Amino acid sequence: FDIYGVPMDKAVELALEEINAAGGLNGSQVEKITYDTQSDMALYTQYGRQLARKDKVDVVHGAVLSAAREAIRPTLHKSRTLYFYNTQYEGGVCDRNIFCTGVTPAQQSEVLIPHAIKKWGKKIYILGADYNYGQITAKWVQHYAEAAGGEIVQADFFPLDVADFGSTITKIQEADPDMIVSILVGGAHLSFYRQWAAAGMNKKIPMASTTVAAGNEQKVLTADEGDGILVAYSFSDQIDTPNNRTFLANWKKKFGNTDDIHELAVATYNGVHLWAEGVRKAGNAEHDAVVEALESGISFDGPTTKISIDPLTHHAVVDIHILEVKDQKLNVVESFDQRQPVDTQTVCNLKENPDSNIQYEIKL
């Protein structure tokens, strides 16, 4: 999962460089400790314990997959080590020790799926990664499709190491849907988009996705393979704001180019800065003081969105943009301001239940 994780690590470096150049936090410079988990769940567990027990860090920013988050979250909760999870995910985590800055289905799929149905038609074929993100997000896609008058004709799920989609493409041709919704994840699953285009199907059946471009897949694919895919995120390097221009220039100055910036990297950058705002308001980096500061309504103006924390769920409130892939770029089609994490709000209220420590599978 290095296509996600390496730029996320760079984002931490850039954010901390900016924070330290501005004088640090409350008179102290911020030190970064990094462990390479190598997409290995056992290493997530090992390094999560090391950060909490040996390094005794003030905050952890990390994990890509939901499985990785759940491998370290119990340790960080027990040790009261503040945790930021900066990846889009399926929603439902209810834990006062964690802050989630990535988009959830109610922020993403609730706008993407009705838009795609209106554009292309009602019959949807879902392809998903076979773990909790793919399975649960598929249920949200079905929920929002049915609310918009659509229907799911088939949903297929694939282990993360699957790279041969020939028989699946045949099944899709036979089902003849109006569109594909892809919830595929990781390097091996990129093969689907290439095989889909090689079969000429991308010219016949359009596609929306909750995952394409989260790891810059649109830049790895050729324009012929990726053009026309619809996604919904809070970031695109095509959004022309003063903050985004500054962010892109700073990234290029530090790392040489901006080719690897993506949604998860920017969510991580926002997350580090938001934590810093919490430390500044608290006057120290102590756990409870920073949590209370973050719950108080403070915000950070990121490259393309103002980000703040919903105190009931500890999830981010962000702007969302429907984006269309064209020539390996993400062009804005429609924008939605300051969307709440209403999916997680249906199951989580940390003011009423501050000791909660669970991920709910939200019933639809």
C-alpha positions in Angstrom: 0.0 0.0 0.0 3.0 2.3 -0.6 1.0 4.3 -3.2 -1.0 5.6 -0.3 1.5 5.5 2.6 4.6 7.1 1.1 2.9 10.4 0.2 1.1 10.3 3.6 4.5 10.2 5.3 5.8 13.1 3.2 2.7 15.1 4.2 3.6 14.7 7.8 7.2 15.9 7.1 5.9 19.0 5.2 3.3 19.8 7.9 5.9 19.5 10.7 8.4 21.5 8.8 5.9 24.3 8.5 4.9 24.1 12.2 8.5 24.1 13.4 9.5 26.9 11.0 6.8 29.0 12.6 8.2 28.5 16.1 7.0 25.0 16.9 4.2 24.4 19.4 4.2 26.3 22.7 7.9 27.0 22.4 9.0 23.4 21.5 10.0 21.9 18.2 8.0 18.8 17.1 9.9 15.6 16.5 8.7 12.9 14.1 9.3 9.2 14.7 8.5 6.9 11.8 8.2 3.2 11.4 7.7 1.4 8.1 5.0 -1.1 8.6 5.5 -2.6 5.1 1.8 -3.3 4.7 2.2 -6.0 7.4 -0.5 -6.1 10.1 1.9 -7.8 12.5 4.3 -4.8 12.2 1.4 -2.4 12.7 0.7 -4.1 16.1 4.4 -4.2 17.0 5.1 -0.5 16.1 1.9 0.7 17.6 2.9 -0.8 21.0 6.4 0.7 20.6 5.1 4.2 19.9 2.8 4.1 22.9 5.0 2.2 25.4 8.6 2.9 24.5 8.6 6.2 22.5 5.7 7.6 24.6 4.7 9.9 21.7 2.1 12.6 22.1 0.1 11.6 19.0 0.2 8.9 16.3 -0.8 9.7 12.7 -0.9 6.5 10.7 -2.5 3.4 9.1 -4.0 3.1 5.6 -6.4 0.1 5.7 -9.2 -0.1 8.3 -7.6 -3.5 9.3 -4.4 -1.7 10.1 -6.3 1.0 12.1 -8.0 -1.7 14.1 -4.7 -3.5 14.7 -3.3 -0.5 16.6 -6.4 1.4 17.9 -7.0 -0.8 21.0 -3.3 -0.3 22.1 -3.4 3.4 21.6 -6.8 3.6 23.3 -5.6 1.7 26.3 -2.4 3.7 26.7 -4.3 7.0 26.1 -2.0 7.8 23.2 -3.9 10.3 20.9 -4.5 8.8 17.5 -5.3 10.5 14.1 -6.6 8.2 11.3 -6.3 10.2 8.1 -7.7 7.8 5.6 -11.1 7.7 4.0 -13.0 4.7 5.4 -16.4 3.1 5.9 -17.3 5.0 9.1 -18.6 3.9 12.4 -15.5 4.2 14.7 -16.7 5.6 18.0 -13.7 6.2 20.3 -12.8 9.5 22.1 -9.1 8.7 21.6 -9.3 8.8 17.8 -9.8 11.6 15.3 -10.8 10.6 11.7 -10.0 13.2 9.0 -10.8 11.1 5.9 -14.1 11.2 4.2 -16.8 8.7 5.0 -19.7 7.3 2.8 -22.2 10.0 3.9 -19.8 12.6 2.7 -18.6 10.9 -0.4 -21.1 8.2 -1.7 -24.2 10.2 -0.8 -23.3 12.8 -3.4 -21.4 10.6 -5.9 -24.0 7.9 -6.5 -27.1 10.0 -7.2 -25.0 12.2 -9.5 -23.8 9.1 -11.4 -27.4 7.7 -11.6 -28.7 10.9 -13.0 -25.9 11.0 -15.6 -25.8 7.3 -16.6 -28.8 5.3 -15.4 -30.1 3.1 -12.6 -28.5 -0.3 -13.0 -25.2 -0.6 -11.0 -22.6 -3.4 -10.9 -20.3 -3.1 -7.8 -16.7 -4.4 -7.6 -15.2 -4.2 -4.1 -12.2 -5.2 -2.2 -12.9 -8.1 0.1 -12.4 -6.7 3.5 -14.4 -4.4 5.8 -14.0 -1.2 3.8 -15.1 -2.8 0.5 -18.0 -4.8 2.1 -19.4 -2.0 4.2 -19.0 0.7 1.6 -20.8 -1.5 -0.9 -23.8 -1.5 1.5 -23.7 2.3 1.6 -23.5 2.5 -2.2 -26.6 0.2 -2.4 -28.3 2.4 0.2 -27.7 5.7 -1.7 -28.5 4.0 -5.0 -31.9 2.8 -3.9 -32.6 6.2 -2.3 -32.0 7.7 -5.8 -34.1 5.2 -7.6 -31.2 2.9 -8.6 -30.6 -0.8 -8.2 -27.6 -3.1 -7.7 -27.6 -5.9 -10.3 -24.5 -7.6 -8.9 -21.7 -7.1 -6.3 -18.5 -9.0 -6.5 -15.6 -8.9 -4.0 -11.9 -9.7 -4.5 -9.0 -10.4 -2.2 -6.4 -7.6 -2.3 -3.9 -9.8 -4.2 -6.2 -10.6 -7.1 -4.9 -9.2 -10.4 -6.8 -11.2 -13.1 -10.3 -9.9 -13.8 -11.0 -11.6 -17.1 -13.9 -13.7 -16.0 -15.3 -10.7 -14.1 -15.3 -8.6 -17.2 -17.2 -11.3 -19.0 -19.8 -11.3 -16.1 -20.2 -7.6 -16.3 -20.8 -7.8 -20.1 -23.5 -10.3 -19.6 -25.2 -8.3 -16.8 -25.1 -5.1 -19.0 -25.4 -2.5 -16.2 -25.6 1.2 -16.8 -22.5 1.8 -14.8 -19.7 0.2 -12.7 -19.0 1.4 -9.1 -15.5 0.4 -8.1 -14.5 0.0 -4.5 -11.2 -1.8 -5.5 -8.1 -1.1 -3.4 -4.3 -1.3 -3.8 -1.7 -2.1 -6.4 -3.0 -5.5 -7.6 -6.5 -4.2 -8.2 -5.1 -1.6 -10.6 -5.1 -4.4 -13.1 -8.8 -4.2 -13.4 -8.8 -0.8 -15.0 -6.2 -1.8 -17.5 -8.0 -5.0 -18.4 -11.3 -3.1 -18.6 -9.9 -0.6 -21.0 -8.0 -3.3 -23.0 -11.4 -5.0 -23.6 -12.8 -1.7 -24.8 -15.4 -1.7 -22.0 -14.5 1.7 -20.7 -16.0 3.1 -23.9 -19.2 1.2 -23.4 -20.0 1.2 -19.6 -19.0 4.2 -17.5 -17.6 4.0 -14.0 -17.8 5.8 -10.7 -15.4 5.0 -7.9 -14.9 5.6 -4.1 -11.2 4.7 -4.3 -9.7 5.7 -7.7 -7.4 8.7 -7.2 -7.2 8.2 -3.4 -3.7 6.8 -4.3 -3.3 8.7 -7.5 -4.4 5.8 -9.6 -5.5 8.2 -12.3 -1.8 9.2 -12.8 -0.7 5.6 -12.9 -3.3 4.7 -15.5 -3.1 6.2 -19.0 -5.5 8.8 -20.0 -7.2 6.3 -22.3 -7.7 3.9 -19.3 -8.8 6.5 -16.8 -10.7 9.2 -18.6 -14.4 9.6 -17.6 -14.2 8.0 -14.2 -16.2 10.0 -11.6 -15.0 10.3 -8.0 -15.8 12.5 -4.9 -13.1 13.8 -2.6 -12.1 16.9 -0.7 -8.9 17.5 -2.7 -7.8 18.0 -6.3 -4.7 19.8 -7.4 -6.9 21.4 -10.0 -8.8 23.4 -7.4 -7.5 27.0 -7.7 -7.3 28.6 -4.3 -4.5 30.6 -2.7 -4.1 27.9 0.0 -3.8 25.1 -2.6 -1.3 27.1 -4.8 0.9 27.7 -1.7 0.6 24.0 -0.6 1.5 22.7 -4.1 4.5 25.1 -4.3 5.7 24.1 -0.9 5.4 20.4 -1.7 7.3 20.9 -4.9 10.0 22.9 -3.2 10.6 20.2 -0.6 10.1 17.0 -2.7 10.9 18.1 -6.3 7.5 17.6 -7.8 3.8 17.3 -7.0 3.1 14.0 -8.9 2.4 11.9 -5.8 0.1 14.2 -3.8 -3.3 12.6 -3.3 -6.5 12.7 -1.2 -5.0 10.7 1.7 -1.8 12.7 1.8 -3.7 16.0 2.0 -6.0 14.5 4.7 -2.8 13.6 6.6 -1.4 17.1 6.1 -4.7 18.6 7.4 -4.7 16.2 10.3 -1.2 17.1 11.5 -2.0 20.9 11.3 -5.4 20.3 13.0 -3.7 18.5 15.9 -1.2 21.4 16.1 -4.1 23.8 16.4 -5.4 21.7 19.3 -2.1 21.8 21.1 -1.9 25.6 20.6 -5.3 26.1 22.1 -4.7 23.6 24.9 -1.4 25.3 25.7 0.3 21.8 26.0 0.3 18.4 24.3 -1.5 16.6 27.2 -4.1 14.1 26.0 -7.2 15.4 27.6 -6.4 19.0 27.0 -5.9 18.5 23.3 -9.0 16.4 23.0 -11.1 19.1 24.6 -9.6 21.7 22.4 -10.3 19.7 19.2 -13.9 19.2 20.4 -14.3 23.0 20.9 -14.8 23.9 17.2 -11.3 24.9 16.2 -10.5 24.5 12.5 -7.7 24.5 10.0 -7.9 26.0 6.5 -6.3 23.3 4.4 -5.4 23.5 0.7 -8.9 23.0 -0.6 -11.2 22.8 2.5 -11.7 24.1 5.9 -11.5 21.1 8.3 -13.0 21.0 11.8 -14.0 18.2 14.1 -17.6 17.1 14.8 -17.4 16.7 18.7 -20.0 14.0 18.7 -18.0 11.6 16.6 -14.5 13.0 16.3 -14.8 12.8 12.5 -14.0 15.7 10.1 -16.3 18.2 8.6 -15.0 19.0 5.1 -16.0 20.3 1.6 -16.5 17.6 -1.0 -16.1 17.9 -4.8 -17.4 15.5 -7.5 -14.4 15.2 -9.8 -14.0 13.7 -13.3 -10.8 12.1 -14.5 -9.6 13.7 -17.7 -6.0 13.5 -19.0 -4.9 12.1 -15.6 -6.3 15.1 -13.8 -9.2 15.5 -11.5 -11.5 18.3 -12.8 -14.3 19.7 -10.5 -17.8 18.9 -11.7 -19.8 20.0 -8.6 -19.0 21.1 -5.0 -20.7 20.6 -1.6 -19.7 22.7 1.4 -18.8 21.4 4.8 -20.4 18.0 4.8 -21.1 16.4 8.2 -20.2 12.7 8.9 -23.9 11.9 9.3 -23.4 8.2 8.9 -21.3 7.9 12.0 -23.5 10.4 13.8 -26.3 7.9 13.6 -24.4 5.5 15.9 -21.9 7.5 17.9 -22.3 10.2 20.5 -19.1 10.7 22.4 -20.6 13.4 24.6 -23.2 11.0 25.9 -20.9 8.0 25.8 -17.3 9.2 26.3 -16.0 5.8 27.2 -17.1 4.2 23.9 -14.4 2.1 22.3 -16.0 0.3 19.3 -16.5 0.4 15.5 -20.1 0.0 14.7 -21.3 -1.5 11.5 -24.0 1.0 10.7 -27.3 -0.6 10.0 -29.0 0.8 6.9 
